[in-house]
């Protein structure tokens, strides 16, 4: 039932070409991204590997409309329509995030004053055709705990609420920045299996950033970055089971 | 925490060049980065200190000037007037035990004939020695010179009257003295503490264009009134430790055979009473206002600084991890308080001195005190400073201690997610009606109810300050309506030089234009109840009078009883009497009968101190039959000028007053004092509202930056996120408004109590307009603060917020 072999034949969702990002830090210019070309295909699970400072978060932020590239182009394609994100206004970027992108962060960033269900509802309230908050929480296995506040949930549970919140609006793209970075191995594996399941069951294009090379085994495509450049890409013929990944 | 953008290269260079220790450099830089917050805190401190320096400082300056003036002019301690006594009696007055100095003089009222004035003006002629100066009650010649011996037509004019009439030394003035018209040469313009306020007979307030004081040589004035070698006024300066009451009693006994009208102490001297009343009001304003402001400033410092430092938890932990002692860390953060107070105190002191100087400039025109200069006592400033510093420290200390008490590792870790639970409102089911954003706002308020309440209380003080600052307008409007439209309904008040037979009413009624005449009798009397006594004039009024009525505070007409006295509430309080008590009334005129009279009623009134009585009942007290002191007239408007001219020609008429001119004088007198304060208060209240709301929102932004950034990442628009952040401040502001109204209402009551004087009481009336204004100013200040914070929210750095832990 693997879909890895057919991945390249599916439509492109995000097409980045020659993306550069330069940060002006006083008198020094830092080149965080250098001429990055990357295509993200529909339904694909992409794992972005790299050490701290390799530029992977910068890339993810630009893909997610949180930041804009200094040069190069980025197109979002969906149902035959194309939007050039590299030239979008702040409001257009906000709408892009609002309608098409789900984010998961290392530090779950839940709203402490809202329950798990309400944190999810926060997003479903403003989405066009979301799943119900209950459905999203069932998807991450937290149905029974949906009336708990963040303070009453463990770290892994909080991250699963964050995933439910990200996928509830049925985004086209799910971007995860070190989603297991603050978790122990077994909880991390649980969170990854949730992401894996969401990707398989909903067909959401998913990009996961990690510095943990072992996690690369679960992706369709693995991209390694260093010093703002893509230094390696390969396609896994077979996505490994999350339970089998060791770190 | 949300890092403010690093800016200010010049500032960086400055701190670097100062070669400061790193911790101090951190302090300076962070104060600079938090400059908006620091400045708003400093302004609150400045406000508190400024009110102290300005209001209390100018009050102290006034008191100082009053004391110097009284001392320099040898202002008398005991006063009396009598019909006539030989000058030789003066030695006997001086011989009374407790008398240090005594002086006598001749004083009388005369009509002044002034061009361009259709109503008669009155002059109070006061004798002064041609050689040397008065022993007591000297005058200060401000322009021209003192009178010279052998020049019987020379006079010195009181300054306010001279200014009002445009008279100068070298001019002449015509007066009808003892029936003879005389042209007098004005040689000087002077002031005296005895006539700081010159109130014409039958009036409640000074009317400087119609009533003035004229000082004239004793040898010139005495013979004119058959007072050669005699006197009709006497004064005493008491020796230290003298028994004032005993001296007054002895003086009264000595002068009784000479028609003495009863001696009184300085505290009952008309001009002194008015000045003291003004100064007392000033004292209340100069004490209450700074106390409120300083209190609010201290409270805000406590609140805002505490929260500001609580957001620095991580930094405190890092410093401790580096090996800084708790006390070093504590001192460093307390320095934030010191900087805020120092900046605030500097602004407050400089601003306060400038404003105090301006205040005194206004008072100088108004109070007629020579060498009135603004001076600030260092003690006062020190107290204000200490109070501010302690307020700042108490706020800072709690937060610092809390942060410093954590082990560094724990403090460096992010605080666990704050605990939330559905609050009371949601348990009642209200939460279901709200969108998620509404629930977030509600839960944030409910999670820290004390903080929300204290913030609300802070804003409430801004509302309250506006209420107490402006409610006086409402009171004065109420008073004007009551006094000049409901109580004084006559067009003209005529007062006679001497009491006349009641038959005069028919003569008055026959005058062209007069439509109604009601007569009155003013009889000086001393009221006594137990140990308490008070001199006043009993006002006899016609039983079915329409022009003058007794109106209660609520606007109802209080019928005049056939017998017994109706007293002003103030007078009743002074005498400790209530309705039904019997007071001893000692008439100070005529046969000077002593009678017991029942108090038939007490009326809340706002101007002057009155004792009303049915005119017939008063006649029984005085033992006279149908004697009147004056009359209230209704006149046809078209005849008014002609009538004024005609009344002026009647020798028996001492004064013609009209409520309209009294109203004008009153409005002028009140307006200045009140208007000065209001602009001031609106500014101060805004500073307080901004101080709370701006800091509240800024701190909330740093506390909840990542939460708000998360929402922006999820696709929430700026406006939606701003609602979440500012909604809480909005709720706090809205809660503050009714709370502020209640506090303001209470403070207004306290001020009304404190501002009671014999001349004037402010009615306790707060109009809807005042509530609306106070709410509006506060809301505007809050909205402005919100907009300022919204700008920061718009430039929130989404990525860095989400990448960092704290």
Interface residues (C-beta under 8 A of the other chain):
Chain A: X57 X61 X64 X66 X67 X91 X94 X95 X96 X97 X98 X99 X101 X103 X105 X107 X109 X110 X111 X112 X113 X114 X118 X121 X122 X123 X125 X126 X149 X150 X151 X158 X165 X177
Chain B: X414 X416 X417 X418 X419 X420 X421 X435 X436 X437 X439 X440 X443 X444 X447 X706 X707 X709 X710 X711 X712 X713 X714 X715 X716 X717 X718 X798 X799 X802 X803 X805
